[in-house]
Amino acid sequence: MATDDSDLRRHVRYQPDEKPPTVIAIGLGLQLAILSISGIVLTPAIVIRAASGTESYISWAVFAAVAISGLTTILQAVRVGRVGAGYVLLMGTSGAFIAVCVTALVEGGPAMLATLVAISALFQFSLAGRLSLFRRILTPTVAGTVVMLIPVTVMPIIFDMLKVPSEVAPAPAAPLSALATLLVSVVIALKATGSLRLWAPVIGVAVGSAVAGLFGLYNIGLVTEASWIGLPAGEWPGFDLDFGPAFWALLPAFVFVTLIGAIETIGDSVAIQRVSWRRPRAVDFRSVQGAVAADGVGNLLSGLAGTVPNTTYSSSIAVTELTGVAARSVGIVIGLVFIALAFLPKVLAVVLAIPGPVVAAYATVLMAMLFMVGLKIVVQDGGDYRKGLISGVAFWVGVGFQNGVIFPDYFSGLVGGLLQNGMTAGGLAAIFMTLFVELTEPRRSRTRVEFALSALPKLREFLGEFSSRCSWDEEMASRLDAVGEETLLTLLEKHEARAEHDHRQLLLTAHKEDGGAVLEFIASTSEDNLQDRIALLGEQTAGVLVEREVSLRLLRHFASSVLHQQYHGLDIVTVRVDAPERLQRTNNG
């Protein structure tokens, strides 16, 4: 373990709170911005073209999307109050919204799209503030399954872009340009190493566009007509405040996809924390809440501007891990570059002029990678058969509804046709199955006491009764008693400076799981994380034992695992205690 930790410390050259040389910050910021700008520009272009929108609206939507991505990327890095992660989290337009945004444009136009995006963003702020309440429902299994269903929902739209009318270009133009894009992207991604692999999609698009240009398929006129500096040709579409049947039919889908985007942001904000520090740290869920809130700000601004919503891009995580530079200044540079590019119409026109078949091939590579990201999230959540069943059933339910093969005569008109979207249908199936498992679990024993040392006798009595109901022996009862005492003492340690009249409560729940006990302590927030402090115990030099670390050492001895989740205003400490006979079987095995 010591070797691995040492390697990790050497790899991270600049932590978030450190300042790298200006040249490094600007160089990495430019690289990430250039690497990601195509995705930010192409997503609204895909949506509007699929809905037969005008070029002027595309111009406006792309301008707004790039500018908002820049503002929110800076917000994620600098963290204003409780908004922002405080890490390099690149923001850009969300592919998860492609299907519902296309439907909104077809049914009600840009004004209704703007209204739906703005209203659904409000739900994201609510989720950020109450994230701890959903920790048992928005599980990695649910998130991963939904991410896997995004390509299932989007690919029919993408494949339609492969078609090019014969009067526009010769017949071989579309297949050859798409094939060139796909082959170059995949070959580089499979065989290249280092930073070249990150450029695979961009290089593929460049080669595909060159092939398309040979057939006259690349719209070079769009580039030549665009000015170097200026504002877009289009204008703000306004809001649709009629709130007709189409709006109410689509609102649940937008809220649900906004929730999916938040789940993606949660995963990215957890991942960026794991690659940004020299020494492994427990996940700070206050930072996760800030990331979701900043995502909500981006979606609200997108709605107000009338463009496609945004989300976090995982490319910043890959680059951070590759380079070892996690400094916040890199995120600020990325945001400033995006804002500058928004006012350079000719640069954006170079991307907008890319032909549909090239865009379709590019999106196919990204959707394939996105599918694998979702699969990895599900697999990393553990091999429990329940999780596998939830993911498998929900995925195929989504595929079935997306393709209209599950009783279409009945379900096609149900809840306004909401279930026709595979991601929505499969995501709801995963959530309902997760809720079923949660609700049918044995009832948790719980007690609420004053968060003070005087509550220790009540906690001991509660844990003793719980142990007796589970028919555990005296040794297991002693373990639970010790864990309860040491966890309370450790949590209280950081609250000694609070006023005596500040009457705080501690909620303790306990339930039996796989032969052992799981205790959950919910209290008001402290600054230090118990997981981090327990991890540091192993690095203390031999000598006199520090008195304030006694409880931590005892807790580490009696507990099988300790998970400390810190939210704004709330600490949740989950402690697992294995029965002595199980520990003995594990050691003998």
C-alpha angles and dihedrals in degrees: 000000000000092000094051092048091050091051090051092051091052093048097056103072098175124022122208093266094049129087118230121200112288092244091058094047093049094043095051092041092054092047094052093044094051090044093054105034093086092059092047092050099040098050096066089039090055092048096048096042091049088054092047092247125168126267090238091058090048089053092052095043093050092048092051094044094052094046093047091047088055094049094048094045088057090046091053091052102044097037111213109212107307094342118094135033099247090232139094098277112158115215125210144147114304122241089199089074097053097097098044093042091053090051092048092052092048094047101039113000132236094314093059090045089055092050094048094049094048095048095044090052089066090066089058092060089052091051092050092053094047101033093130091063092062099046093109095046105039091058126163088255092058093043094048094048092051091048089052089053095053093080090045089057098040103041097075088059091045094050091053087063090065090075117094122181113246091235090060099052140349117280096256093053098083100044095041095049092045092046092049091051093048097045096047093046094048096043093051092044091050100043108024123091134206122006094343089074090060090058094053097104093045093049090046092053091049093052093044091050090051091053090047089050091058088062094043092250097123109089098230090165090069089059097045093048094051118095121237095235128018149076126301122275092236129071140221109291095213127216133299106223097171091096093204129175093280091056095052091044092054100038095080090051092050092048090049094049089047087056089050090051089051090052089052090050090050090054093047094047090051091048095049090054091055094055100038103070133065092221119048112256135190114256113270104218091192086069089047090053089050091051092052091047091051088049087054090052089053092050092047091051089047090054093047089050095044100240139116116292121253139223140178119293118223091211089086089059092052092048092047091052092045098048101030090227112127099156116142091229088073090060091050091052091050091052093048091050091052092050090050092049091052088067094048103081094178092058091049091045090059087063096039091054092062108119122249096248091054091048090049092052091046091050091048091060092047093047091050090053090046091053090054091049089056092047091051091051090054094046094047090053088072139268098270109147091227092059091046091051093048092050096043097047094043093049095052091043087056093048091049095050093043090056094043096237100121106088093307093181090064106030101038092080098032116120091355094307091298092141092059087081107084095208092052094045095045093042092052090048091053092048094047092049091048090050090049092053091047095048095046095050115109110280113269118239111230142180134182119212138164111280095242141097089260088069092066096095091052091049091050091050092049093049091046092054091046091052091049092052089052090051093235122161127247094268093058091045089054091051092053091047092051093047092049092050097045094045091051092048092048093049091047092052092076094046100056093104094059120105117269092233090059097103106200128179132224120206116202122188126183134188139164118251129173092341094309137083129257116201122191121197116194116189142142119291128284125185103235124068116231092213091056093046092049090050090053092054091078091059096055114114120242114269140079111002111241107239096224091056095056093091091049092051092049091047091052090050098051101034124076092206138357123205117186117191114187119199130170104287094355141082121196115189115185115193124186119204118191119210112254093243091055091050089051092051090049093051093047092048 
